[in-house]
Amino acid sequence: MVNTLKLPVGIDSFEKLRTNEFYYVDKTRLIEQLLDNWSEVTLFTRPRRFGKTLSMSMLRSFFEIGTDTSLFDGLYISQNKVLCDKHMGKYPVIFLTLKGVDGLSFSDSKRMLKSVLSNEMDRHYYLKTSNALTEEDKSCFTQMLMGTDENIENSLKTLSRLLYKHYDQKVVIIIDEYDVPLDKAYQNGYYSEMVSLIRGLFGQALKTNDYLQFAVLTGCLRISKESIFTGLNNFEVISILDTQYDECFGFTDTDVRKLLEYFNQTDHYSEVKEWYDGYHFGNTDIYCPWDVIRYCKSLCADPDALPQDYWSNSSGNAIVRSFIDKADVQTKDEIERLIAGEYIEKEISQELTYDELDKSIANLWSVLFTTGYLTKQGRVTDGKVRLSIPNREIKNLFIKKIREWFSDTTSNDGKTLEEFCNAFMEKNTEKIEQLFGDYLWNTISIRDTAVAKDKKENFYHGIMLGLLGYKASWLIKSNAESGIGYSDVLVEVPDNRTGIVIELKYAENGDMDAACHEALKQIEDKSYVDKLKQDGMRNFIKYGIACFKKDCKVMIGK
């Protein structure tokens, strides 16, 4: 098959995607469902990078007067002739995406919001010369267009009125990423001011707007109705728990198989599934589209490309770190169970305000679920939701954040780290065992029962490297080629030209003595000391360290 279409990495304009020969996963059934299940205001909550903006752009292209109807040729919605004849290209549309409304201060953020509104006014520039508008109407529009009207709370309602007068047709309002300004405001300390502004803007546009046909909003979180959407009666929220529209955002397994087949990458289906599947919206299993497209494009350029953490690397993921920072003993145990591939049961609150998000561990569980870091494995009889980590990528993210947290917390206790490192030079196995055991006990361990023994050893290996790295004057080498193999850890202490070899083993059956002896035998059999000799070390110390869950054993070699 000759592939004529391109992969749409980062393309969120439906018109651009359809007119520039990009591959499109058909989500136009959303239009049919939206009209069949009509609600005056509909809010879709989905995690970031799951196609919300592209779908809202698709809605605009469908409903807006003057649309290029050929954009929908061959797509699902084109089969519904009656619906298309009645609704396609029949409405004036107000389209806003608020994902760029950010600022360190309220004034900065408000200025960006005014810019977004002004750009939308500019899209309707023809209103300046409309014969249906009075001179007063045109003057009002010009002020909004120039950004000189300070009363931006009324701007969407006013634009609706002017569009209605021009077209004699009620307006469709589409607002993408409605909650981004609230998130940024919370992070930067002007949350109450932004809540007031957004409440006013939405209240006027969505509640008391006689010129509104219907509105569609998207966001990551369902912000408390009392906070933003006060008084909206005909208001429907579709979350990731709802079965309605459950295939409309993200890729289904069928979508992924078709995409991989088109780009001749079906051999990589299992990797795509392991890394990027695992989300559950309603009753449907969903892949993250951002990840699938990025990885498929990498494979097209390099057939040997490995999966990467595309989704998690597109954000700072501060919420995960905040969660780990606040974790008590029970929560740490629950995190360990999640990483081990188990599920936990939690009550999920779908209505929070941003200033409540990290006030409690209970709220953070809800946020991690709604923002895509955890997914649903089912419900239990008491209404709780069974939560799990969706896939390999998100598991990697949790492990990365745990290691960052461990590094930060241990570095605050320089005295204990100094004592731990010096114990290696002093050949004090009891002290090493005691302090390393304490570190293991206090961290969140990675005890994934599904991974191989060497992968479990990597966890302990990483902790050891992080602790020994405290000694800035020591040269620490990891997995260095030495003798006839690769040693776990080599340490060179320049002051007295002492070389230390550390081999770690995971005691799969709990027999740590045997694991220590195995480690020391490997040091001898593979001549790991050779590299230290080549580097000019004169004194040598060999350690075999065995680990099992949160316990350890240390032996010194001859």
ZAMARGU-4260 file (C-alpha; in steps of 0.2 Angstrom, whole numbers, plus 5000, padded with zeros to 4 digits):
<rodrens>
0) 5000/5000/5000 | 5006/5017/4996 | 5004/5029/5010 | 4998/5046/5004 | 4993/5053/5021
5) 5004/5061/5034 | 5003/5058/5053 | 4996/5073/5062 | 5008/5077/5076 | 5001/5092/5085
10) 4988/5096/5072 | 4973/5102/5081 | 4964/5111/5067 | 4951/5100/5058 | 4951/5110/5042
15) 4970/5110/5041 | 4971/5092/5044 | 4958/5088/5031 | 4964/5100/5018 | 4983/5095/5020
20) 4982/5076/5018 | 4984/5071/5036 | 4978/5055/5043 | 4961/5057/5052 | 4954/5045/5065
25) 4935/5048/5062 | 4927/5055/5077 | 4912/5064/5068 | 4899/5052/5077 | 4901/5065/5091
30) 4891/5077/5080 | 4876/5065/5079 | 4877/5060/5097 | 4878/5078/5102 | 4862/5083/5092
35) 4853/5067/5097 | 4856/5069/5116 | 4854/5088/5115 | 4858/5099/5130 | 4859/5117/5130
40) 4876/5117/5138 | 4887/5101/5137 | 4904/5100/5146 | 4916/5085/5141 | 4930/5082/5154
45) 4945/5072/5147 | 4964/5071/5151 | 4975/5082/5141 | 4981/5076/5124 | 4966/5066/5121
50) 4960/5076/5106 | 4948/5088/5114 | 4954/5103/5104 | 4953/5094/5087 | 4936/5088/5091
55) 4930/5105/5095 | 4938/5112/5079 | 4928/5098/5070 | 4912/5104/5078 | 4915/5122/5072
60) 4919/5116/5054 | 4903/5107/5054 | 4891/5119/5061 | 4898/5136/5056 | 4889/5146/5042
65) 4900/5146/5026 | 4909/5130/5030 | 4917/5119/5017 | 4906/5104/5017 | 4918/5094/5007
70) 4929/5092/5023 | 4917/5079/5029 | 4916/5069/5013 | 4918/5050/5017 | 4917/5053/5036
75) 4904/5044/5047 | 4893/5059/5048 | 4891/5062/5029 | 4880/5046/5029 | 4867/5055/5039
80) 4860/5065/5025 | 4845/5072/5035 | 4855/5078/5050 | 4868/5086/5038 | 4855/5095/5028
85) 4847/5102/5044 | 4863/5107/5053 | 4878/5107/5043 | 4884/5125/5040 | 4868/5132/5048
90) 4874/5142/5063 | 4885/5157/5067 | 4899/5150/5079 | 4909/5157/5093 | 4925/5147/5095
95) 4937/5150/5109 | 4952/5139/5116 | 4958/5145/5133 | 4973/5134/5133 | 4985/5149/5131
100) 4977/5160/5144 | 4991/5161/5157 | 5001/5174/5167 | 5010/5176/5183 | 4997/5190/5188
105) 4979/5192/5186 | 4982/5207/5175 | 4993/5197/5164 | 4981/5183/5162 | 4966/5195/5159
110) 4976/5203/5146 | 4978/5186/5137 | 4960/5182/5139 | 4956/5199/5131 | 4968/5195/5117
115) 4959/5178/5114 | 4942/5187/5114 | 4948/5200/5102 | 4955/5187/5090 | 4938/5179/5089
120) 4930/5196/5086 | 4942/5198/5072 | 4936/5182/5064 | 4919/5190/5063 | 4926/5206/5056
125) 4911/5207/5043 | 4900/5213/5057 | 4908/5230/5056 | 4899/5233/5040 | 4884/5223/5043
130) 4867/5231/5037 | 4858/5222/5051 | 4868/5231/5064 | 4865/5249/5071 | 4879/5261/5072
135) 4878/5258/5091 | 4880/5240/5088 | 4895/5243/5077 | 4903/5254/5089 | 4901/5241/5103
140) 4909/5228/5092 | 4923/5239/5087 | 4927/5242/5106 | 4927/5223/5108 | 4938/5220/5093
145) 4951/5233/5098 | 4951/5226/5116 | 4946/5243/5123 | 4930/5237/5132 | 4934/5233/5150
150) 4918/5224/5153 | 4924/5207/5145 | 4911/5197/5156 | 4898/5203/5143 | 4908/5200/5127
155) 4902/5183/5122 | 4884/5187/5126 | 4886/5204/5116 | 4894/5195/5101 | 4880/5182/5102
160) 4867/5196/5100 | 4876/5204/5086 | 4878/5187/5076 | 4860/5184/5079 | 4855/5201/5072
165) 4866/5198/5057 | 4861/5180/5053 | 4844/5179/5061 | 4850/5163/5068 | 4855/5158/5086
170) 4873/5155/5090 | 4883/5139/5094 | 4897/5143/5107 | 4912/5131/5108 | 4924/5134/5123
175) 4939/5123/5123 | 4950/5120/5139 | 4939/5131/5149 | 4948/5127/5165 | 4966/5131/5160
180) 4964/5149/5166 | 4958/5143/5183 | 4973/5131/5184 | 4986/5144/5180 | 4977/5156/5192
185) 4978/5144/5206 | 4996/5140/5203 | 5001/5159/5203 | 4990/5165/5217 | 4975/5175/5209
190) 4962/5161/5209 | 4948/5170/5217 | 4949/5185/5204 | 4950/5173/5190 | 4935/5163/5196
195) 4925/5179/5198 | 4929/5184/5180 | 4926/5167/5172 | 4910/5165/5182 | 4904/5182/5175
200) 4909/5178/5157 | 4901/5160/5157 | 4886/5166/5167 | 4882/5179/5154 | 4886/5168/5139
205) 4878/5152/5144 | 4864/5156/5157 | 4855/5172/5152 | 4859/5172/5133 | 4843/5172/5123
210) 4853/5171/5107 | 4861/5154/5112 | 4857/5138/5102 | 4868/5127/5112 | 4886/5127/5119
215) 4900/5114/5121 | 4914/5115/5133 | 4929/5104/5136 | 4942/5103/5151 | 4952/5092/5161
220) 4942/5094/5177 | 4924/5096/5182 | 4925/5112/5192 | 4911/5113/5206 | 4895/5120/5199
225) 4894/5132/5213 | 4911/5139/5208 | 4909/5143/5190 | 4892/5136/5183 | 4880/5143/5196
230) 4862/5144/5190 | 4865/5133/5174 | 4850/5122/5174 | 4851/5113/5157 | 4869/5109/5160
235) 4876/5091/5156 | 4893/5085/5161 | 4901/5070/5152 | 4915/5063/5162 | 4927/5048/5159
240) 4915/5038/5170 | 4900/5041/5158 | 4896/5028/5144 | 4889/5042/5133 | 4902/5048/5120
245) 4914/5035/5127 | 4923/5032/5110 | 4923/5051/5105 | 4939/5056/5113 | 4955/5046/5112
250) 4958/5030/5100 | 4949/5014/5102 | 4958/4997/5099 | 4950/4997/5081 | 4957/5015/5078
255) 4974/5010/5083 | 4974/4994/5072 | 4969/5003/5057 | 4982/5017/5059 | 4996/5004/5062
260) 4990/4994/5047 | 4989/5010/5036 | 5007/5015/5041 | 5014/4997/5040 | 5018/4996/5058
265) 5007/4981/5064 | 5022/4972/5070 | 5023/4985/5084 | 5005/4983/5090 | 5010/4974/5106
270) 5022/4988/5111 | 5009/5002/5108 | 4996/4992/5118 | 5008/4989/5133 | 5014/5008/5133
275) 4999/5018/5128 | 4983/5008/5131 | 4974/5005/5147 | 4962/5020/5149 | 4944/5016/5152
280) 4931/5029/5147 | 4914/5023/5151 | 4913/5005/5144 | 4927/5008/5131 | 4946/5004/5132
285) 4955/5019/5125 | 4973/5023/5120 | 4981/5040/5122 | 4981/5047/5104 | 4996/5059/5107
290) 5007/5044/5111 | 5001/5033/5097 | 5004/5046/5084 | 5021/5051/5090 | 5027/5033/5092
295) 5020/5028/5075 | 5029/5043/5067 | 5045/5038/5076 | 5043/5021/5069 | 5041/5027/5051
300) 5057/5037/5052 | 5067/5023/5062 | 5060/5005/5062 | 5070/5001/5078 | 5063/5016/5088
305) 5058/5012/5105 | 5042/5018/5114 | 5045/5034/5124 | 5035/5044/5138 | 5028/5056/5125
310) 5012/5061/5135 | 5020/5062/5152 | 5035/5072/5145 | 5022/5085/5138 | 5019/5092/5156
315) 5028/5095/5172 | 5017/5082/5181 | 5018/5092/5197 | 5002/5084/5204 | 5010/5067/5205
320) 5025/5074/5215 | 5013/5084/5226 | 5004/5067/5229 | 5020/5058/5234 | 5025/5072/5245
325) 5009/5071/5255 | 5008/5052/5255 | 5007/5044/5273 | 5011/5026/5277 | 4995/5020/5270
330) 4996/5030/5254 | 5014/5024/5251 | 5008/5006/5253 | 4994/5010/5240 | 5006/5017/5228
335) 5017/5002/5229 | 5002/4991/5226 | 4998/5001/5210 | 5016/5000/5203 | 5015/4981/5207
340) 5000/4980/5195 | 4987/4979/5208 | 4971/4990/5210 | 4965/5000/5224 | 4947/5006/5229
345) 4943/5024/5232 | 4929/5036/5232 | 4930/5048/5218 | 4924/5066/5219 | 4920/5073/5202
350) 4916/5091/5208 | 4931/5100/5216 | 4937/5118/5215 | 4955/5121/5211 | 4959/5127/5229
355) 4953/5110/5236 | 4963/5099/5224 | 4978/5096/5235 | 4970/5100/5252 | 4969/5081/5256
360) 4975/5064/5249 | 4957/5060/5246 | 4955/5074/5234 | 4972/5070/5225 | 4966/5052/5221
365) 4951/5060/5212 | 4962/5072/5203 | 4975/5059/5197 | 4960/5049/5191 | 4951/5063/5181
370) 4968/5069/5173 | 4973/5052/5167 | 4987/5046/5179 | 4975/5033/5185 | 4961/5024/5177
375) 4945/5014/5181 | 4945/4995/5182 | 4927/4994/5188 | 4916/4999/5202 | 4912/4990/5219
380) 4895/4989/5227 | 4898/5004/5239 | 4901/5016/5224 | 4920/5016/5226 | 4930/5015/5210
385) 4944/5002/5207 | 4959/5012/5201 | 4975/5006/5193 | 4990/5013/5183 | 4984/5012/5165
390) 5000/5008/5156 | 5019/5006/5155 | 5022/5025/5152 | 5012/5031/5167 | 5021/5018/5178
395) 5037/5025/5172 | 5031/5042/5177 | 5027/5037/5195 | 5044/5028/5197 | 5053/5043/5190
400) 5044/5055/5203 | 5047/5043/5217 | 5065/5043/5213 | 5065/5062/5213 | 5056/5063/5229
405) 5068/5050/5237 | 5083/5060/5231 | 5076/5076/5238 | 5071/5070/5254 | 5087/5060/5258
410) 5099/5075/5252 | 5091/5085/5267 | 5100/5074/5279 | 5118/5076/5275 | 5124/5069/5291
415) 5116/5052/5289 | 5122/5051/5271 | 5140/5055/5276 | 5139/5041/5289 | 5132/5029/5276
420) 5146/5032/5263 | 5160/5032/5276 | 5154/5015/5282 | 5159/5008/5265 | 5177/5014/5268
425) 5177/5008/5286 | 5171/4990/5280 | 5156/4992/5293 | 5144/4980/5285 | 5132/4982/5300
430) 5131/5001/5298 | 5128/4999/5279 | 5115/4986/5282 | 5106/4997/5295 | 5106/5013/5286
435) 5102/5005/5268 | 5088/4996/5277 | 5081/5012/5284 | 5082/5020/5267 | 5072/5006/5259
440) 5060/5006/5273 | 5056/5024/5271 | 5055/5025/5253 | 5041/5019/5241 | 5047/5003/5234
445) 5045/4997/5216 | 5039/4979/5219 | 5031/4975/5202 | 5029/4956/5203 | 5027/4955/5184
450) 5044/4961/5180 | 5060/4950/5179 | 5072/4949/5193 | 5085/4960/5185 | 5072/4974/5183
455) 5069/4973/5202 | 5087/4974/5205 | 5087/4990/5195 | 5077/4999/5208 | 5089/4995/5222
460) 5103/4999/5211 | 5096/5016/5207 | 5094/5020/5226 | 5112/5015/5230 | 5119/5026/5216
465) 5108/5041/5222 | 5115/5038/5240 | 5133/5036/5236 | 5132/5051/5224 | 5132/5062/5240
470) 5151/5061/5240 | 5156/5074/5227 | 5174/5068/5228 | 5171/5050/5224 | 5170/5044/5206
475) 5154/5033/5204 | 5153/5021/5189 | 5137/5012/5185 | 5136/4996/5175 | 5154/4999/5169
480) 5164/4987/5159 | 5176/4978/5170 | 5185/4962/5168 | 5174/4950/5158 | 5158/4958/5162
485) 5148/4974/5168 | 5149/4978/5187 | 5134/4986/5196 | 5143/4999/5205 | 5162/5004/5205
490) 5168/5018/5217 | 5185/5026/5216 | 5190/5036/5231 | 5205/5047/5226 | 5211/5052/5243
495) 5218/5035/5247 | 5217/5027/5230 | 5204/5014/5236 | 5192/5005/5224 | 5175/4998/5230
500) 5165/4985/5220 | 5147/4983/5224 | 5136/4970/5217 | 5117/4970/5221 | 5106/4955/5220
505) 5087/4953/5222 | 5084/4938/5233 | 5069/4931/5224 | 5065/4918/5237 | 5070/4928/5252
510) 5087/4919/5255 | 5098/4934/5256 | 5113/4925/5263 | 5113/4915/5247 | 5111/4930/5236
515) 5125/4939/5245 | 5137/4924/5241 | 5131/4924/5223 | 5135/4943/5221 | 5153/4940/5229
520) 5156/4925/5218 | 5151/4935/5203 | 5163/4949/5207 | 5177/4936/5208 | 5172/4926/5193
525) 5171/4941/5182 | 5186/4950/5189 | 5177/4967/5192 | 5192/4973/5201 | 5202/4974/5185
530) 5195/4991/5180 | 5199/4998/5197 | 5217/4992/5195 | 5218/5000/5178 | 5212/5016/5185
535) 5226/5017/5198 | 5217/5011/5213 | 5228/5001/5225 | 5216/4996/5239 | 5201/4986/5235
540) 5184/4982/5245 | 5171/4970/5238 | 5153/4970/5244 | 5139/4958/5240 | 5122/4966/5244
545) 5106/4956/5244 | 5088/4965/5244 | 5071/4958/5247 | 5056/4969/5247 | 5061/4982/5260
550) 5075/4972/5269 | 5094/4970/5264 | 5109/4960/5269 | 5127/4966/5266 | 5143/4954/5265
555) 5161/4959/5262 | 5172/4949/5251 | 5190/4943/5254
</rodrens>
